[in-house]
Amino acid sequence: MNQQIYQWRGTNSLGLPQRGEIEAQSLEHAISILAARGIAGPILNEPTSRLPWLALPTSVPKLTAPELAYFSRQLAALLAADISVTDALATLGESDRTKIRMVMTALIQEINGGESLSQAMASQPQVFDTFYLTLIRAGEAAANLPVVLTRLAAEIERKTKLNRNVRQALLQPMLILLTAIIAVTFLLVFVMPQFGALYAQQGQAMPQITRWVLGASETLAQGGSHFALMAVFVIGLLAGSKYLGGQTRLSLHGLLLSLPLFGRWSRYTNTAALCHTLATTLTAGIPLTHAIPYAAQTCRNEVFRQATQQLTGQVESGDRLWAAMSEAACFPPAMVRLVRLGEETGRLEALLTQAGLQCEDGLAQLQSNLLPMIEPALMLLMGCVVGGIILAMYLPIFSMRDLFLP
């Protein structure tokens, strides 16, 4: 059945005049929707038809993480002020952000058609993922949408900040390493062969370090394509590890956890994500056995992901969460102790949040201690390698007395 568009006027529960547009299948349907929204004495104009394929915008863009956090926090504030969902969305639809306006328009049209907020959001999977929708449904059922939306905004902002800090921490060392690789490759492939040909013409015996560098230069020149393919393979393996098979990815991530510094980095990152997600879902009223799978999805390390997924079966069989965690080697003992205290005192959500904050503090401390060591070490290594190559290039000149004589 084609949807009908009605222009309406009326008053809200405070007696203030309201007007707008509503989409319904009939006049009675439109009046019932307005009554459910608390609109008194509505006056509706003659309807206009809208074909189903024109009911929604053809393409609703995906919101970035900061935009989704902004939307969640603003909607929570409006709902906490006892503003209806439709009016709150309409207010957000007046934003100067084009993508948010488009999303609000799509949500309002769905809600005007009789859908709930979670159902309207479910029609936009490119904007709202399963985790977001689950918490919204729980908030609707418990009538605490403002609290849930505020917690969702905080969780999105926390993830965004953590990802940004990790990227910023790794950016400068990676740039230094990339510069060193380019400089060494240029010297070995293009410069050193010229000096090697010059020394070969003179028939001068070359120092051992020069012979080593010339050998490396010849190896790189002859097998350059193989080295390039190997480098591409390694980079692709690291960047696309999520597309690898289960066992291969598990082995690779297990090796990462065993590394001295990067293992601690990965442990802190995954534990913080796990704790904060569990705390958010439990605060929204989702049972623990349903919350654990969502927490597992936030773990990027496959070892953590599988260990977290196994917690569901153990908890369903009657084990305490802390006892199940203590059987897995990947969970830090400090986190397990806090979970145990939370279960014993009935403050699991608060102590999970505390555990997540402790992991974030540990990550920040590791970052502040690690970066001052990595950058000078890379610079020193780069200087030694480049300096060694330059020394190997010019050292034979010092023993060539007749090189520039007629």
Summary of the structure (lengths in Angstrom):
residues: 406
radius of gyration: 31.1
end to end distance: 99.8
largest distance: 109.7
contacts: 1187
relative contact order: 0.08
helix: 73%
strand: 6%
